[in-house]
Amino acid sequence: MIELKNIEKLYKTDNGVITAVKDVNLTIQQGEIFGIIGYSGAGKSTLIRLLNGLEKPSNGTVVVNGQEISSISGNKLRAARQKISMIFQHFNLLWSRTVEENISFPLEIAGVKKEDRAKRVKELIDLVGLSGREKSFPSQLSGGQKQRVGIARALANNPEVLLCDEATSALDPETTDQILELLLDINKRLGLTIVLITHEMHVIRKICHRVAVMEAGQIVEQGEVLQVFQNPQAPITKNFVMQVSGKKEAKVSIEQILANYSTGKIVKLSFIGNKSEQPIISHLIKEFDVEVNIVHGSISQTAKGPLGTLIIQIDGTDSKVEEALKHLDSIDIQTEVIDRA
């Protein structure tokens, strides 16, 4: 669906050349929700603007649904953009137009007949949960309602790709979750490909299938969301994962943990899917004649199921502890023994 090859974007300034994006190679499959995460200045906003032709790469190619966006202009680019919609952090609504008039606007530009516009607008208002607010102006809406209008407007021309530029950053946590649930529902119902950029790992965890982590204009890590959460590689990825998994608190107190448990082994367990609901600890105690104490634990929900983390103390004879650890490995529970200094 989307392919970026050897992308580089340079900006010339009075102080010299700035590299906003460098050596980016990325493939996004049709129908998936793909997240791009990074802190401010990482290059993610530039990258998403390359996808709809608002920016042209200095080097490399951008292909969306078989169309090389990076090499077309004029009418061809305008036609391609009708299939690549975008929603924004600050909604970008027309304040002098009502909800239904905002949603109808791209259909007017596309030359759709009035009766067909009205039918499509009604469908979209129902889809995003704004029935009863058709005649309201943006000033009369909450932040979440404004973003629902933005989403409905973006869907008006039946796009194949929806780009979300920090679409939940201006919303409170509860409203953020509601908008993310709406995007997930739209993805499932319409099979729409969604590319979502954010600096919040909670957003990635909740609805994305895969993620790319950006730093200093480059992608430093990418993969399935569950895999990235379970085994982050780049330092910046580890920082993002700590935001939502509770690992930061566990890491900070590791010296205290080791001081409190002077015997046995301290082990970090990571498990995904239905394994988070299985009685793993009680099984270890019964089958391997070991004592197990839970030191720290958390479960995070992702688009593909729960991801759990436990830090435990296993105490017993060396042979029994080793047997217990081998058993965990055999049932695909990732284990990491925390060494004592």
HUWO-V396792 format. One record per residue. N is the residue number from 1. PHI is phi as a letter, one per 20 degrees, with the letter a starting at -180 (NA if undefined). Layout:
N&PHI  N&PHI
This chain:
1&NA  2&c  3&c  4&d  5&c  6&l  7&f  8&c  9&c  10&d  11&c  12&e  13&c  14&f  15&e  16&o  17&e  18&d  19&e  20&e  21&c  22&b  23&l  24&e  25&c  26&b  27&c  28&d  29&e  30&f  31&n  32&e  33&d  34&d  35&d  36&c  37&c  38&a  39&f  40&g  41&n  42&f  43&o  44&f  45&f  46&f  47&f  48&f  49&f  50&f  51&f  52&d  53&n  54&f  55&c  56&d  57&f  58&f  59&b  60&n  61&c  62&c  63&d  64&c  65&l  66&n  67&d  68&e  69&f  70&f  71&c  72&d  73&b  74&m  75&f  76&f  77&f  78&f  79&f  80&f  81&f  82&f  83&d  84&c  85&e  86&b  87&d  88&c  89&f  90&d  91&m  92&l  93&e  94&e  95&f  96&e  97&d  98&f  99&g  100&f  101&f  102&f  103&f  104&f  105&g  106&f  107&f  108&f  109&f  110&f  111&n  112&f  113&f  114&g  115&f  116&f  117&f  118&f  119&f  120&f  121&f  122&f  123&g  124&f  125&f  126&f  127&f  128&e  129&m  130&d  131&g  132&n  133&d  134&g  135&e  136&f  137&e  138&g  139&f  140&e  141&d  142&f  143&g  144&f  145&f  146&f  147&f  148&f  149&f  150&f  151&f  152&f  153&f  154&f  155&e  156&g  157&e  158&l  159&f  160&e  161&c  162&d  163&e  164&d  165&e  166&l  167&f  168&d  169&f  170&e  171&d  172&f  173&g  174&f  175&f  176&g  177&f  178&f  179&f  180&f  181&f  182&f  183&f  184&f  185&f  186&f  187&g  188&f  189&f  190&d  191&m  192&f  193&f  194&c  195&d  196&c  197&d  198&a  199&d  200&d  201&f  202&g  203&f  204&f  205&f  206&f  207&c  208&e  209&e  210&c  211&b  212&c  213&d  214&d  215&b  216&l  217&n  218&d  219&e  220&e  221&a  222&b  223&r  224&f  225&g  226&f  227&f  228&f  229&f  230&f  231&b  232&f  233&d  234&f  235&g  236&f  237&f  238&f  239&f  240&f  241&f  242&f  243&g  244&c  245&d  246&n  247&f  248&f  249&f  250&f  251&f  252&f  253&e  254&f  255&f  256&f  257&g  258&f  259&f  260&f  261&c  262&e  263&d  264&m  265&c  266&e  267&c  268&e  269&d  270&c  271&b  272&c  273&m  274&f  275&f  276&f  277&d  278&e  279&e  280&f  281&f  282&f  283&f  284&f  285&f  286&f  287&e  288&c  289&l  290&c  291&e  292&c  293&d  294&e  295&e  296&b  297&b  298&b  299&c  300&d  301&e  302&c  303&f  304&d  305&o  306&f  307&c  308&d  309&c  310&c  311&d  312&c  313&d  314&d  315&c  316&r  317&f  318&g  319&f  320&f  321&f  322&f  323&f  324&f  325&f  326&f  327&f  328&g  329&f  330&f  331&d  332&m  333&e  334&f  335&c  336&b  337&f  338&e  339&f  340&e  341&f
